[in-house]
Amino acid sequence: NLVWSDGETANKTFTWTIAKKAVDVPTFGSKTYNGAAQTADIAASSLYDIEQGSDWVDADTYTVTLTLTDGDNYKWVGDPNPDGETATVKELSFTITPLELTIGWSDTSFTYDGAAHQPAATPTNAYDRDGIALTGAGAQTNAGGYTATVTQITGAGKDNYTLPADATGEFTISPRVIEVEWGTLTHTYDGKAWNPAA
């Protein structure tokens, strides 16, 4: 007769565990604001469901929710919990970053008139929905060459944009041409120096 190594002959019961298969957490990058709804680029899989918003437009950080379709047999890679207590839901952050503005400058040439002047700065790649405008600094009065700088983005959608590293524009104020009106231009010789009055 056969016996167990411990000398017993009675039936023995063994317990074993089939470990859950680990599922890689998908990775994805951020996107730049484009005036339309955007979602994270996540590869579809039969192992998990993806939940994202359909109205993620503005520059911000949003939460993507992934849920394992078979939490009894699968777990997320890196889940520190025992197999029987694994979390089926994984929340990941998806970011829409602000768009860097490009700036157009107009009215960059002036003629001296005693008043302060500076060129107008306009965002050339902004979206109409945001109604943004630019505030500049650097107004000058005297003739010369100068640099104006955009210092602020204003408007309801201003948080969807950032200023470029170089937000400056050059402008000039030209000297004013003086018109001279002369008085009497003829004079009878009297032996003394004379010149007409201006």
C-alpha positions, 0 to 999 in steps of 0.5 A, a space after each residue: 500500500 502507498 503511504 504519505 511521507 508522514 506515514 499517513 494513508 488518509 486522503 489529504 486536502 491541498 489549497 492553492 491560489 491562482 494569482 490575478 493577472 496584472 494589467 499595465 496601467 496605460 500611459 498618455 500625454 497632455 494636450 495643448 488647448 485648441 478651443 475644442 473638446 479633447 480627451 486622453 489618447 488611451 488605447 482601447 482594451 477588453 481588460 478595462 473600461 474608459 470613462 472620460 468627459 465629453 466637455 473637456 475644453 478649457 486648459 485644466 487637469 481632468 480625471 480619467 477613470 479606468 475600471 477593470 472589466 474582470 476584477 476577479 481575475 485581474 488587477 492593476 500593475 503595482 496594486 499593493 493589496 492582496 489579490 482578494 482586495 485589489 481595487 478595480 478602479 484606477 484614476 489618472 490625471 489628464 492635462 490640457 495645457 494653455 496655448 502659447 499666444 503669438 502676438 501681432 503688432 500694429 500702429 508701430 510708427 508715430 509722429 511726435 505730437 506731445 502725447 504718449 504713444 505705443 503700438 497695439 498688440 493683438 493675439 493672432 492665434 486665439 479662439 473667438 470663444 475666449 474673447 481675450 485681449 492684451 494689455 501692453 506697457 511702454 508708451 513713450 512721448 519723445 521722438 526715438 525708437 522704443 520697445 513695447 511689452 505685453 504684460 497681461 492677458 485679459 478676457 473670460 478665457 485668459 487662463 487658456 493662454 500663456 504669453 511667449 517668452 518674448 512678448 515685445 514689439 518695436 515702434 518709433 516716434 519720428 520727429 515732427 517737421 516744423 513749418 516755418 512762416 517768414 515775415 518780410 523778405 525784402 529790405 532796403 540797404 541801410 548798412 546794417 546787418 539784417 535777416 527776415 523774421 521767422 
